[in-house]
Each structure stands twice: as C-alpha cells, then as structure tokens.
Amino acid sequence: MNAPPRYELYVLEDGERPVEVIEDTKIPNAATIKVVKQDHTLGNLIRAQLLSMPQILFAGYKVPHPLQPYFLIKIQTDGTITPTAILEQACTKLIGTMVTLENKFKREFSFKDVGGVVADDPYGTGAAGGSEWAQGKDYLDF
C-alpha cells in the first residue's frame, strides 16, 4: 500500500519543527505558515478563528497532498500586527474556546449522573410523556 505508517502522521521526528514561518516577499504583511503533523481539522479551525479577527485581510489554508501530513496557512494582516502574532492570538482564543466547550460538556454529563435516568424527551419540551401532543398542541406552540 502507498500510505505511510500511521504513526508518521502525528509523531514528530527528531529535530523536526512543528511550525515553520515563511515570510512573503511579494505581499505586504503576509506570511505562509507550514504546520506539520496536522490535517484539515486544525487548519479549518485556525482559518475560521483568524477570519473572525478584524486585523485579518486574508486567511486560507491548503493541504498540498493527502499523503503528506502537513498544511499551509496563508495570513495577511492590515499591518497593525504581524501574521505570526495574530496566529498566536488566534490559537490562544481557540484553546480558550476548547476549554469552555470541554467544561460545558463535562457539566452536562455531571447533570446526567446526578439526575439518574434522563427522560426520553428528544424535543427538549420538558414533557417526557408527550402529553402536550395529546392535547392538540402544535410544535410551534412550544
């Protein structure tokens, strides 16, 4: 098979740098960042976070080849901040978002453990038996 061993997709080799910054000489305030041993998941997360920041003029990423475990992210700023600094801010915000998501997830599961059996209420109406449906209410009435 042509695919490399799976561990090569996420384990850094000795002396391999996880991030490499290449300053763009043709476009002002721009850089291309190569992130190794990562894929579309992280690339799209970073791109989306960058695009939500007002200092960003352009942010995009690509995975040059599916068998090579890295992506390139191109960043252009308005000049008030460098591309590497804004990337660091975006990653910090993403980490904060993931921590918040993890805490909310753990909190919801702790409520499930406290309450015991969770009622079978797929619509979140608060009535597990569906008695409102029997009374002739429509889903728009909730």
C-alpha positions in Angstrom: 0.0 0.0 0.0 1.2 3.5 -0.7 0.1 5.1 2.6 2.9 5.8 5.1 2.7 4.1 8.6 0.0 5.8 10.8 2.4 7.0 13.4 4.2 9.1 10.8 1.0 11.2 10.5 1.3 12.6 14.1 4.6 11.8 15.7 7.4 14.4 15.2 10.7 13.0 14.2 13.9 14.0 16.0 14.7 17.6 15.2 11.5 18.2 13.2 9.9 21.6 13.9 6.1 21.6 14.3 5.7 25.1 12.8 7.7 26.9 10.1 7.0 30.5 9.2 7.9 31.7 5.7 7.6 35.5 5.2 6.0 36.5 1.9 8.2 39.0 0.0 5.6 39.8 -2.7 2.6 40.6 -0.5 2.9 43.2 2.4 2.1 42.0 5.9 1.7 38.4 4.8 3.2 35.0 5.7 2.8 31.4 4.9 3.0 29.1 7.9 3.6 25.4 7.5 2.2 23.2 10.3 3.4 19.6 10.2 1.7 16.5 11.5 -1.7 18.1 11.4 -4.6 18.0 9.0 -7.8 19.8 7.8 -9.3 19.7 11.4 -6.8 22.2 12.8 -6.3 24.1 9.6 -10.0 24.9 9.3 -10.3 25.8 13.0 -7.4 28.2 12.8 -8.6 29.7 9.5 -12.1 30.3 10.9 -10.7 31.9 14.0 -8.4 34.1 12.0 -11.2 35.3 9.8 -13.3 36.4 12.8 -10.5 38.8 13.8 -10.7 42.4 12.5 -7.0 42.7 11.7 -7.1 39.9 9.1 -7.4 40.8 5.4 -6.9 37.2 4.2 -6.6 33.8 5.8 -6.7 30.5 3.9 -5.2 27.0 4.2 -4.5 24.1 2.0 -3.3 20.5 2.4 -1.0 20.1 -0.6 -1.2 16.3 -0.7 -3.3 13.8 1.3 -0.4 11.5 2.0 1.8 14.3 3.4 0.8 15.2 6.9 1.0 19.0 6.9 -0.9 22.0 5.9 0.0 25.5 4.7 -1.9 28.5 6.1 -1.6 31.9 4.4 -2.2 35.0 6.5 -2.3 38.7 5.5 -2.9 41.4 8.1 -3.7 45.1 7.9 -0.3 46.0 9.2 -1.2 46.7 12.8 0.1 43.3 13.8 2.4 40.7 12.3 1.0 37.5 10.9 2.8 35.4 13.5 1.5 37.4 16.4 -2.1 37.2 15.1 -1.7 33.5 14.6 -0.6 33.2 18.2 -3.6 35.2 19.4 -6.0 33.1 17.3 -4.5 29.9 18.8 -4.9 31.2 22.3 -8.5 32.1 21.6 -9.1 28.6 20.2 -7.6 27.0 23.2 -9.9 29.1 25.4 -12.9 28.1 23.3 -12.0 24.4 23.5 -11.6 24.7 27.3 -15.0 26.3 27.6 -16.5 23.6 25.4 -14.9 20.9 27.5 -16.2 22.4 30.7 -19.8 22.7 29.3 -19.6 19.1 28.1 -18.4 17.8 31.5 -21.1 19.9 33.3 -23.9 18.4 31.2 -22.7 14.9 31.8 -22.4 15.6 35.5 -26.1 16.7 35.5 -27.0 13.4 33.9 -25.1 11.4 36.6 -26.9 13.4 39.4 -30.3 13.1 37.9 -30.1 9.4 37.3 -32.1 8.3 34.3 -32.6 11.0 31.7 -36.2 11.2 30.4 -36.7 10.4 26.8 -37.5 13.9 25.6 -36.0 14.3 22.1 -37.5 17.8 21.6 -36.5 19.4 24.9 -40.0 20.4 25.7 -39.8 19.3 29.4 -42.5 16.7 29.0 -41.1 13.2 28.5 -44.5 11.6 28.0 -45.6 13.9 25.2 -48.9 14.9 26.9 -48.9 18.2 25.1 -49.2 16.4 21.8 -52.2 14.6 23.1 -53.9 17.9 24.0 -53.6 19.0 20.3 -50.7 21.5 20.6 -48.5 22.0 17.6 -44.7 22.1 17.7 -44.9 25.8 17.0 -46.8 26.3 20.3 -43.8 25.4 22.4 
